[in-house]
Amino acid sequence: MAAPSAPRPPRPRKEPQPLVIPRSAAEEQRLRLERLMRNPEKTVPIPEKLNEWAPRPPPEFVRDVMGSSAGAGSGEFHVYRHLRRREYQRQDFMDAMAEKQRLDEEFQKKLERNKMIAEEQTAKRRRKRQKLKEKKLQAKKNKLEQKKQEKEPDQSQERGSSEDDEEDSKEEEEKEDDAEEPSFVMGR
């Protein structure tokens, strides 16, 4: 005989939960969340993704070849029908997989095309920023030259006027470049 064990302390009783029948999907979701949040330390069961159904591969060697020809027994028709259904399922599955693969390839091509367009736009904007930077540097150089010319007015007065004409023509060309297409792409 086993030795008598000490009596267990009584377990704390949980209050019975009232039966609530959800009337909508939102209420059902709310009830599930409330049940999960009653005990936050408890792990939440997350179902794993089921593998896609794939048909059995066709047999390598068919022993009992049959068809729906005359002379087949009435019991063989059901076997033939089952084999035919399985083959049609396999063909449908292969067609679906080919379609899925085609859509994936189209999607990848679209991603590549969008990436190339984005890179072109980035390069275009980079060129524009570089152009503005060079323009500012040129303006700074011109300002320094003007200060030097003011200090020495008699030496380089003739040369300065021809450079100003070239600057004005460059600025007009750049203003025309500023009126390009919009730099964003919509609808792609």
Secondary structure, DSSP 8 states (H G I E B T S, - for coil): ----------------------SSHHHHHHHHHHHHHHSTTS-----------------SS-SS---S-TT--TTHHHHHHHHHHHHHHHHHHHHHHHHHHHHHHHHHHHHHHHHHHHHHHHHHHHHHHHHHHHHHHHHHHHHHHHHHHHHSTTTSHHHHHHHHHHHHHHHHHHHHHHS-S-S-----
